[in-house]
Amino acid sequence: MFKTARIRLTLWYLLIIMMVSVIFSFTIYNIQGREVERFARQRLIRTQLELYHGNPPPFFSSDTMLPRLEQDLIRDAEAHILLSLFVANCVILVFSGVLAYLLAGKTLRPIQNMVYEQHRFISDASHELRTPLTALKTSLEVSLRDRDLNLSGAKKTISESVQDVNRLQALSENLLQLTQYQSTNGRNDHRPVSLTQAVSEAIHKIEPLAKKKNITIHYHKTPVMVNGNSYGLVDLAVILLDNAVKYSHSGSSLQVSVQRKDRLAVLSVADRGMGIAAKDLPRIFDRFYRADTARTKTARGGYGLGLSIAKKIAEVHRGKISVESEPGTGSVFTVTFPAAN
Ligand code: ADP
């Protein structure tokens, strides 16, 4: 598909270049032709003047037909100009053909990457959706075929199905969130907002989950503003805090801080949880990447989308997200933004 598009675009570029070149050549040809004729006439007048000792020649004026010799010379010169222009246009055609092909490739590359990325996203998403849907369908079909199914058995199946549906709902919400941040690039509604306040709101949202695991959240804050969207910043902090709670042992604590360092606003979320293996660190921000499926499944099962959403939100806010972690010791996620105050 992109090969054909590239060739078409090359031809369009080439057509434009050649049109300009031909118009230019045509103009040059006309001007040069007239110049050659003018030069021939002047030369003839000068010769005549010399011949008649400075008196105007009796039979020659500026619009008299040129003698045959001069006419032949002009025709020769015009033919020469025409040939030169033809050769120049051939060289331009070859040269600009190569250039147009390279340029077309360069123009199409971002679109090509975007389309590949979309295809990958769709296939990843449908793969992730298919597994829980198949499980749900199988469990419902088995229950339906079970003649001895009693009320408590049916309730158990329904409650398992509701859990699956909840997971599917969470997945579709995450997918929507990701596409939303990917498609809008979301900078239209950016204005100075308090990062400190956004993180407070996120902590407020996560506190019930943390309480369930008896995890304490310590928040060290200084007032820092960033240019952005407060909902996006709250979402970002919620993702980091949710992970910190999810992958921490019961009874542990989290250290959250918002500070200003030079011209940067820095958000940091540190936990003393299970940590991340060095081999997984470079990939945890990839879509659908789960460091350890078995372990992750037990820890309130994620789909590996949270950190890719967080990364996208950080990028939309011209920020950077990074992580330092050691298995068994804990992880520190840091997001830096350009400060707005
Ligand atoms: P998930 O929904 O699976 O948590 P994320 O994209 O949020 O997806 O995280 C990707 C992976 O990174 C997780 O599966 C987990 O293995 C790892 N991870 C993220 N945050 C932490 C953390 N605070 N501690 C340990 N591992 C983490």
Residues whose N, C-alpha, C, O or C-beta is under 5 A from the ligand:
A	BS01	ADP	N243 A244 Y247 G273 G275 I276 I284 Y289 R290 A291 D292 T296 G302 Y303 G304 L305 G306 L307 S308 S331
